[in-house]
Amino acid sequence: MTLEHDHSAAAIAARLSRGPRVSYLRDWIYGGIDGAVTTFAIVAGSLGASLSARVILILGAANLIADGFSMAAANYSGTKAEHDDHARLKAVEERHIACAPEGEREEIRQIYKAKGYDGDDLESLTNLVVSRRSVWIETMLAEEYGVSAGLRHPLKSAAATFSAFVICGLVPLLPFIAGLQASALTAALATGAVFFAIGSAKSIWSTQSWFRSGLETLTIGLGAALLAWGVGYVLERLVTL
């Protein structure tokens, strides 16, 4: 059986020394789906209003830059808030350990008791954890607050969202860029292909097959795209009336 990585002592030491791997997969998927959905809605709505290809390209490009930047900025702020919250909770635990060490020690004891440890094993494990302050704090952050040490970098999260938004959102505009005859059906097919590609790529980090993962993302993405198109269709009729 081929395993994902080597389990020799040297390989383990090298791998652990790099720290936990942080994934930006969700940022990329989030940006990619939203970019494709919003651009598709603009293209479909513009075609329904009989706008020229030039106007559609202008509207689509404005959406890619403005909305993509907005999403990236929001993701940056949200990810940075996670870092700020982590720092706040760490300061809380440091203060509690300094002011009420026995109470914090008892928390560690009860955490591992709930995991099934008891007797001498429980006491030994408690003593080991509290003997190193950094481990003590990290354990409290993970077990009491559910905060992981592997936080995503705000700028990298923002960059992943923006790049995915622009790349995937550009696809529904490609027929217009190439000067081809475009229609709502063409835009829908191109957008569907993007959704399926995103899902298929996601399967690399999933236990699902590439086809099932692609189909799942296609269903979710097309549902969002149809909702966006439907709202635009209804509003266009209301405004006309």
Secondary structure, DSSP 8 states (H G I E B T S, - for coil): ---SS--SHHHHHHHHHT------HHHHHHHHHHHHHHHHHHHHHHHHTT--HHHHHHHHHHHHHHHHHHHHHHHHHHHHHHHHHHHHHHHHHHHHHHH-HHHHHHHHHHHHHHTT--HHHHHHHHHHHHTSHHHHHHHHHHHHS---S----HHHHHHHHHHHHHHHHHGGGHHHHTT----HHHHHHHHHHHHHHHHHHHGGGSSS-HHHHHHHHHHHHHHHHHHHHHHHHHHHHHHH-
